[in-house]
Amino acid sequence: MPKPLMPRSVARFNKVVTNRIQGVYAPYLPPFAVIVHRGRRSGRAYRTPVIAFRSGRRLIVGLPYGRDCDWVRNLLAEGRGGVERLGRARRIGDPRVLTAAGAGDLPLPGRFAARYMDVLVADIED
């Protein structure tokens, strides 16, 4: 498992400051997207801006903070969520975290990202 690229202090800052700003334009401006997920304990709906790529019916998201981020854990626990990308909201299901060893069938950008960090792959449902 690769080490997270970003330290936890950057993750905390982004959660409090940067995500609020990015949340305004992320649903409309590629390669940004917003992952919509429910809290594991609270059940509350959350929106987290990410950088995401689509490959066919799959959404690929790099995890620079590692797989232990709250939004990743929430999405994996629920087994589904949503994504807002290019001004459209869609459901996503069957999320899974891949490492470089398991990313062989991903397109080139996904394989490249997986060399340096874990990637989350989810199926886009209509």
Backbone as ProteinMPNN parsed JSONL, in Angstrom:
{"seq_chain_A": "MPKPLMPRSVARFNKVVTNRIQGVYAPYLPPFAVIVHRGRRSGRAYRTPVIAFRSGRRLIVGLPYGRDCDWVRNLLAEGRGGVERLGRARRIGDPRVLTAAGAGDLPLPGRFAARYMDVLVADIED", "coords_chain_A": {"N_chain_A": [[0.839, -1.175, 0.0], [0.695, 2.147, -0.965], [2.245, 5.008, 0.585], [0.431, 7.777, 1.946], [0.307, 10.701, -0.077], [0.025, 13.29, 0.824], [0.421, 15.129, 3.858], [-1.354, 14.719, 6.994], [-1.959, 17.204, 8.144], [-2.351, 18.926, 5.983], [-4.622, 17.768, 4.906], [-6.5, 18.279, 6.952], [-6.57, 21.102, 6.867], [-7.533, 21.483, 4.255], [-10.054, 20.314, 4.499], [-11.393, 22.092, 6.169], [-11.048, 24.652, 4.996], [-10.308, 24.815, 2.097], [-12.024, 22.915, 0.803], [-14.557, 24.031, 1.096], [-14.469, 26.217, -0.599], [-13.824, 25.025, -3.08], [-16.05, 23.429, -3.357], [-17.979, 25.005, -4.512], [-17.434, 25.342, -7.277], [-16.596, 22.838, -8.147], [-18.556, 20.827, -8.969], [-19.0, 21.482, -11.609], [-16.728, 21.985, -13.133], [-14.417, 20.281, -14.902], [-11.301, 18.652, -14.116], [-12.61, 18.26, -11.728], [-14.938, 17.021, -9.265], [-17.768, 16.284, -7.187], [-18.134, 14.22, -4.48], [-20.834, 12.638, -3.051], [-21.87, 11.506, 0.011], [-22.846, 9.464, 2.858], [-22.55, 9.874, 6.366], [-20.905, 7.505, 8.461], [-21.603, 7.077, 11.142], [-23.272, 9.222, 11.882], [-25.124, 9.459, 9.817], [-25.573, 11.633, 8.338], [-25.64, 13.665, 5.366], [-22.878, 14.298, 3.289], [-20.65, 16.324, 1.309], [-17.933, 16.106, -0.741], [-15.316, 17.63, -2.418], [-13.39, 16.397, -5.145], [-10.782, 15.194, -7.362], [-11.599, 13.699, -10.296], [-11.874, 11.13, -12.766], [-13.518, 9.837, -15.6], [-14.062, 6.642, -16.959], [-15.527, 4.992, -19.29], [-18.074, 3.27, -17.803], [-17.117, 3.698, -15.29], [-15.919, 5.505, -12.45], [-13.012, 7.133, -11.537], [-10.965, 7.944, -8.901], [-8.279, 9.591, -7.47], [-6.462, 9.035, -4.419], [-4.927, 11.007, -2.588], [-4.606, 11.406, 0.155], [-4.708, 8.947, 1.204], [-6.405, 5.803, 1.981], [-7.775, 6.042, 4.332], [-9.337, 8.284, 4.709], [-12.183, 10.148, 5.81], [-14.336, 10.402, 3.951], [-13.858, 8.348, 2.121], [-13.964, 6.058, 3.721], [-16.627, 6.298, 4.556], [-17.996, 5.992, 2.109], [-17.199, 3.405, 1.329], [-18.273, 1.931, 3.461], [-21.03, 2.347, 3.177], [-21.411, 1.448, 0.596], [-22.371, 2.645, -1.61], [-23.115, 5.789, -3.213], [-23.026, 9.151, -4.371], [-22.237, 11.199, -7.237], [-21.388, 14.369, -8.383], [-20.819, 15.819, -11.329], [-19.66, 17.681, -14.066], [-21.968, 19.231, -13.998], [-24.029, 17.41, -13.648], [-25.84, 15.055, -11.703], [-25.194, 11.847, -10.493], [-25.636, 8.418, -9.522], [-23.397, 6.314, -7.723], [-21.938, 3.105, -7.331], [-20.733, 0.063, -5.78], [-18.085, 0.752, -4.722], [-14.521, 0.561, -4.607], [-11.182, 0.228, -3.418], [-8.157, 0.457, -5.078], [-4.811, -0.672, -5.501], [-1.55, -0.209, -6.976], [-0.972, -2.763, -7.924], [-3.478, -3.864, -8.424], [-4.532, -2.291, -10.391], [-4.326, -2.814, -13.075], [-6.214, -3.064, -15.183], [-7.19, -0.551, -15.547], [-7.541, 2.614, -17.323], [-4.809, 4.503, -18.811], [-4.357, 7.067, -17.31], [-5.413, 6.3, -14.784], [-3.828, 4.066, -14.08], [-1.353, 5.325, -13.923], [-1.771, 7.132, -11.789], [-2.193, 5.259, -9.773], [0.323, 4.274, -9.311], [1.487, 5.984, -7.52], [-0.321, 6.488, -5.508], [-3.176, 5.173, -3.74], [-6.19, 4.331, -5.509], [-9.637, 5.083, -5.9], [-12.263, 3.291, -7.243], [-15.382, 3.34, -8.739], [-18.576, 2.176, -9.831], [-20.589, 3.779, -12.213], [-23.946, 4.498, -12.034], [-27.094, 4.666, -13.739]], "CA_chain_A": [[0.0, 0.0, 0.0], [1.51, 3.358, -0.997], [2.085, 6.002, 1.632], [-0.297, 8.957, 1.486], [1.169, 11.748, -0.631], [-0.151, 14.535, 1.568], [0.358, 14.942, 5.31], [-2.658, 14.912, 7.627], [-2.202, 18.632, 8.398], [-2.916, 19.48, 4.742], [-5.985, 17.234, 4.813], [-7.346, 19.025, 7.892], [-6.74, 22.45, 6.324], [-8.415, 21.404, 3.088], [-11.41, 19.995, 4.949], [-11.992, 23.272, 6.783], [-10.97, 25.864, 4.173], [-10.287, 24.636, 0.644], [-13.192, 22.186, 0.306], [-15.701, 24.944, 1.047], [-14.31, 27.037, -1.802], [-13.914, 24.144, -4.243], [-17.402, 22.894, -3.449], [-18.803, 25.898, -5.326], [-17.22, 25.132, -8.713], [-16.199, 21.461, -8.462], [-19.524, 20.016, -9.723], [-19.15, 21.966, -12.983], [-15.445, 22.218, -13.798], [-13.558, 19.088, -14.91], [-11.535, 17.271, -13.687], [-13.184, 18.213, -10.386], [-16.255, 16.429, -9.051], [-18.148, 16.259, -5.776], [-18.632, 12.93, -4.016], [-21.894, 12.776, -2.052], [-21.83, 10.288, 0.825], [-23.469, 9.536, 4.182], [-21.683, 9.582, 7.504], [-21.046, 6.143, 8.985], [-22.274, 7.1, 12.443], [-24.307, 10.257, 11.967], [-26.129, 9.333, 8.763], [-25.674, 12.943, 7.693], [-25.119, 13.736, 4.004], [-21.681, 15.121, 3.131], [-20.213, 16.583, -0.064], [-16.483, 16.261, -0.73], [-14.727, 17.841, -3.745], [-12.27, 15.516, -5.497], [-10.423, 15.175, -8.776], [-12.105, 12.408, -10.757], [-11.897, 10.858, -14.198], [-14.474, 8.803, -15.984], [-13.625, 5.704, -17.974], [-16.699, 4.183, -19.561], [-19.063, 3.29, -16.723], [-16.399, 3.756, -14.02], [-15.37, 6.757, -11.959], [-11.701, 6.87, -10.943], [-10.589, 9.061, -8.033], [-7.023, 9.407, -6.744], [-6.562, 9.217, -2.969], [-3.635, 11.509, -2.105], [-4.528, 11.329, 1.616], [-4.805, 7.547, 1.582], [-7.736, 5.204, 2.035], [-8.367, 6.243, 5.652], [-10.097, 9.533, 4.767], [-13.569, 9.928, 6.215], [-15.261, 10.207, 2.83], [-13.61, 7.022, 1.535], [-14.5, 5.09, 4.672], [-18.089, 6.396, 4.487], [-18.45, 5.435, 0.836], [-16.996, 1.957, 1.375], [-19.207, 1.355, 4.43], [-22.384, 2.418, 2.603], [-21.441, 0.661, -0.632], [-22.923, 3.473, -2.69], [-23.102, 7.219, -2.957], [-23.354, 9.923, -5.555], [-21.194, 12.058, -7.766], [-21.826, 15.511, -9.177], [-19.719, 16.078, -12.258], [-20.11, 18.334, -15.294], [-23.309, 19.74, -13.793], [-25.002, 16.321, -13.554], [-25.742, 14.193, -10.526], [-25.363, 10.414, -10.794], [-25.367, 7.495, -8.42], [-22.256, 5.421, -7.889], [-22.043, 1.924, -6.49], [-19.619, -0.878, -5.747], [-16.776, 1.407, -4.621], [-13.406, -0.272, -4.153], [-9.877, 0.893, -3.438], [-7.163, -0.345, -5.78], [-3.409, -0.291, -5.439], [-0.891, -0.357, -8.28], [-1.06, -4.162, -8.353], [-4.823, -4.172, -8.887], [-4.992, -1.259, -11.329], [-3.893, -3.19, -14.417], [-7.237, -2.899, -16.214], [-7.597, 0.854, -15.63], [-6.89, 3.358, -18.401], [-3.481, 5.033, -18.501], [-4.289, 7.991, -16.164], [-5.657, 5.566, -13.547], [-2.631, 3.264, -13.758], [-0.304, 6.26, -13.532], [-2.081, 7.603, -10.431], [-2.064, 4.136, -8.838], [1.747, 4.076, -8.971], [1.885, 6.897, -6.449], [-1.332, 6.544, -4.454], [-4.322, 4.305, -3.961], [-7.265, 4.951, -6.283], [-10.971, 4.575, -5.662], [-12.994, 3.039, -8.47], [-16.801, 3.071, -8.471], [-19.405, 2.039, -11.015], [-21.584, 4.84, -12.379], [-25.267, 3.95, -12.331], [-28.027, 5.666, -14.29]], "C_chain_A": [[0.884, 1.238, 0.0], [1.237, 4.26, 0.199], [1.232, 7.142, 1.099], [0.674, 10.032, 0.999], [1.156, 13.018, 0.204], [-0.181, 14.251, 3.064], [-1.041, 15.247, 5.843], [-2.972, 16.387, 7.879], [-2.804, 19.307, 7.163], [-4.355, 19.007, 4.581], [-6.931, 17.999, 5.734], [-7.611, 20.433, 7.386], [-7.715, 22.431, 5.148], [-9.861, 21.134, 3.493], [-12.118, 21.238, 5.473], [-12.069, 24.458, 5.811], [-11.183, 25.581, 2.688], [-11.538, 23.946, 0.113], [-14.427, 23.073, 0.211], [-15.655, 25.814, -0.203], [-14.484, 26.171, -3.048], [-15.314, 23.585, -4.435], [-18.326, 23.734, -4.308], [-18.659, 25.57, -6.814], [-16.915, 23.686, -9.099], [-17.253, 20.661, -9.228], [-19.611, 20.376, -11.209], [-17.86, 21.998, -13.791], [-14.562, 20.977, -13.762], [-12.103, 19.469, -14.703], [-12.112, 17.166, -12.281], [-14.543, 17.528, -10.407], [-16.536, 16.521, -7.552], [-18.717, 14.876, -5.468], [-19.656, 13.199, -2.909], [-21.973, 11.45, -1.308], [-22.502, 10.524, 2.155], [-22.462, 9.171, 5.262], [-21.946, 8.196, 8.055], [-21.845, 6.119, 10.285], [-23.452, 8.063, 12.466], [-25.431, 10.071, 10.958], [-26.33, 10.622, 7.992], [-25.079, 12.893, 6.285], [-23.94, 14.703, 3.953], [-21.347, 15.257, 1.645], [-18.716, 16.889, -0.019], [-15.964, 16.477, -2.146], [-13.497, 16.965, -3.95], [-11.881, 15.781, -6.953], [-10.753, 13.769, -9.269], [-12.083, 12.332, -12.272], [-12.908, 9.758, -14.457], [-13.866, 7.942, -17.07], [-14.78, 4.749, -18.236], [-17.718, 4.357, -18.463], [-18.403, 3.343, -15.341], [-15.931, 5.166, -13.716], [-14.079, 6.413, -11.232], [-11.263, 8.111, -10.179], [-9.274, 8.714, -7.343], [-7.213, 9.715, -5.268], [-5.241, 9.721, -2.403], [-3.48, 11.489, -0.588], [-4.626, 9.896, 2.109], [-6.245, 7.082, 1.69], [-8.438, 5.421, 3.36], [-9.074, 7.585, 5.812], [-11.539, 9.215, 5.138], [-14.473, 9.635, 5.034], [-15.081, 8.836, 2.176], [-14.201, 5.951, 2.449], [-16.024, 5.099, 4.659], [-18.624, 5.722, 3.235], [-18.308, 3.914, 0.821], [-17.983, 1.284, 2.327], [-20.627, 1.308, 3.864], [-22.507, 1.55, 1.355], [-22.02, 1.403, -1.82], [-22.86, 4.931, -2.274], [-23.518, 7.94, -4.221], [-22.152, 10.719, -6.005], [-21.868, 13.164, -8.564], [-20.633, 15.925, -10.019], [-20.294, 16.653, -13.539], [-21.568, 18.788, -15.187], [-24.389, 18.683, -13.682], [-24.754, 15.49, -12.306], [-26.028, 12.757, -10.947], [-25.106, 9.615, -9.533], [-24.136, 6.666, -8.755], [-22.421, 4.258, -6.917], [-20.802, 1.062, -6.606], [-18.263, -0.178, -5.685], [-15.726, 0.44, -4.096], [-12.109, 0.514, -4.294], [-8.887, -0.054, -4.085], [-5.764, 0.214, -5.535], [-2.822, -0.471, -6.831], [-1.025, -1.781, -8.803], [-2.431, -4.501, -8.928], [-5.35, -3.232, -9.95], [-4.65, -1.582, -12.775], [-4.92, -2.974, -15.5], [-7.757, -1.463, -16.313], [-6.951, 1.515, -16.841], [-5.597, 4.001, -17.91], [-3.46, 6.039, -17.343], [-4.514, 7.289, -14.827], [-4.473, 4.725, -13.119], [-1.496, 4.161, -13.288], [-0.535, 6.742, -12.099], [-1.855, 6.498, -9.411], [-0.609, 3.829, -8.489], [2.133, 4.852, -7.721], [0.9, 6.951, -5.283], [-2.398, 5.488, -4.743], [-5.348, 5.056, -4.802], [-8.586, 4.293, -5.907], [-11.65, 4.441, -7.011], [-14.419, 2.698, -8.09], [-17.537, 2.976, -9.794], [-20.427, 3.163, -11.056], [-22.891, 4.192, -12.796], [-26.127, 5.046, -12.931], [-29.411, 5.497, -13.75]], "O_chain_A": [[1.742, 1.376, 0.872], [0.136, 4.269, 0.751], [1.299, 7.449, -0.092], [1.731, 10.241, 1.593], [2.155, 13.733, 0.281], [-0.744, 13.244, 3.494], [-1.814, 15.958, 5.2], [-4.138, 16.781, 7.832], [-3.674, 20.167, 7.291], [-5.216, 19.78, 4.16], [-8.047, 18.33, 5.335], [-8.741, 20.917, 7.459], [-8.614, 23.268, 5.063], [-10.788, 21.672, 2.887], [-13.315, 21.414, 5.244], [-13.059, 25.189, 5.811], [-12.147, 26.066, 2.097], [-12.064, 24.348, -0.924], [-15.259, 22.876, -0.675], [-16.692, 26.111, -0.796], [-15.211, 26.545, -3.968], [-15.718, 23.299, -5.562], [-19.348, 23.24, -4.786], [-19.656, 25.525, -7.534], [-16.973, 23.348, -10.281], [-16.874, 19.865, -10.087], [-20.233, 19.648, -11.983], [-17.906, 22.034, -15.021], [-14.012, 20.644, -12.712], [-11.715, 20.566, -15.105], [-12.104, 16.082, -11.697], [-15.209, 17.468, -11.441], [-15.64, 16.803, -6.757], [-19.662, 14.422, -6.115], [-19.364, 13.909, -1.946], [-22.123, 10.394, -1.923], [-22.709, 11.673, 2.546], [-21.634, 8.277, 5.088], [-23.096, 7.759, 8.111], [-22.672, 5.23, 10.493], [-24.509, 7.746, 13.012], [-26.566, 10.477, 11.21], [-27.168, 10.69, 7.093], [-24.12, 12.159, 6.042], [-24.003, 15.798, 4.512], [-21.717, 14.409, 0.833], [-18.286, 17.82, 0.663], [-16.143, 15.609, -3.001], [-12.671, 16.81, -3.05], [-12.572, 16.502, -7.674], [-10.256, 12.777, -8.735], [-12.252, 13.334, -12.966], [-13.115, 8.869, -13.63], [-13.23, 8.45, -17.993], [-14.985, 3.798, -17.481], [-18.18, 5.47, -18.212], [-19.054, 3.065, -14.334], [-15.589, 5.928, -14.621], [-14.054, 5.503, -10.403], [-11.197, 9.203, -10.744], [-9.162, 7.667, -6.706], [-8.032, 10.559, -4.907], [-4.501, 8.946, -1.796], [-2.36, 11.549, -0.083], [-4.628, 9.658, 3.317], [-7.182, 7.861, 1.514], [-9.593, 5.024, 3.508], [-9.381, 7.987, 6.935], [-12.05, 8.142, 4.818], [-15.294, 8.72, 5.096], [-16.055, 8.232, 1.727], [-14.871, 5.034, 1.975], [-16.653, 4.044, 4.741], [-19.595, 4.968, 3.296], [-19.203, 3.214, 0.349], [-18.478, 0.194, 2.04], [-21.34, 0.324, 4.06], [-23.566, 0.985, 1.084], [-22.143, 0.846, -2.911], [-22.584, 5.252, -1.118], [-24.268, 7.408, -5.038], [-21.182, 10.894, -5.267], [-22.804, 12.916, -9.325], [-19.588, 16.323, -9.505], [-21.306, 16.164, -14.043], [-22.312, 18.737, -16.166], [-25.57, 19.028, -13.625], [-23.613, 15.254, -11.909], [-26.988, 12.49, -11.669], [-24.445, 10.078, -8.603], [-23.87, 6.359, -9.917], [-22.972, 4.412, -5.827], [-19.929, 1.314, -7.437], [-17.382, -0.469, -6.493], [-16.013, -0.4, -3.243], [-11.967, 1.356, -5.181], [-8.783, -1.219, -3.702], [-5.576, 1.421, -5.384], [-3.534, -0.847, -7.762], [-1.177, -1.983, -10.008], [-2.535, -5.337, -9.826], [-6.5, -3.359, -10.372], [-4.686, -0.691, -13.624], [-4.547, -2.719, -16.645], [-8.674, -1.194, -17.089], [-5.929, 1.039, -17.336], [-5.336, 4.029, -16.707], [-2.622, 5.896, -16.453], [-3.876, 7.641, -13.835], [-4.143, 4.669, -11.934], [-0.76, 3.808, -12.366], [0.393, 6.759, -11.29], [-1.38, 6.761, -8.306], [-0.342, 3.188, -7.473], [3.0, 4.428, -6.958], [1.249, 7.409, -4.195], [-2.498, 4.98, -5.86], [-5.367, 6.287, -4.804], [-8.641, 3.094, -5.631], [-11.62, 5.363, -7.826], [-14.647, 1.862, -7.216], [-17.158, 3.626, -10.769], [-21.06, 3.466, -10.045], [-22.95, 3.442, -13.77], [-25.912, 6.228, -12.659], [-30.311, 6.255, -14.111]]}, "name": "protein", "num_of_chains": 1, "seq": "MPKPLMPRSVARFNKVVTNRIQGVYAPYLPPFAVIVHRGRRSGRAYRTPVIAFRSGRRLIVGLPYGRDCDWVRNLLAEGRGGVERLGRARRIGDPRVLTAAGAGDLPLPGRFAARYMDVLVADIED"}
